[in-house]
Amino acid sequence: MGFLIFLIIVVCIFLALIVLVQNSKGGGLSSTFGGGNQIMGVKKTADVLEKTTWILAAILVALCLIYNIYAF
């Protein structure tokens, strides 16, 4: 049980960091990489951050459900 709680805490920390990096108005980390000759442009960075957010949120929900099933 302790390992599952540890995983939930780690996923929560990563999710919080990813959300804080994003900016709803197009800024954040995406605007930092706004140079002209970039391999990974602003749009690509925003897409990666959004997909990472959704994946971490899904993992968090799954871990919480698994914890709830095994806790009782």
GIHU-V9988 format. One line per field, one symbol per residue. phi: phi as a letter, one per 30 degrees, with the letter a starting at -180 (. if undefined). A space follows every 50 residues. Layout:
phi: ???
This chain:
phi: .dddddddddddddddddddddbdcjciddddccddccdcdddddddddd dddddddddddddddddddddc
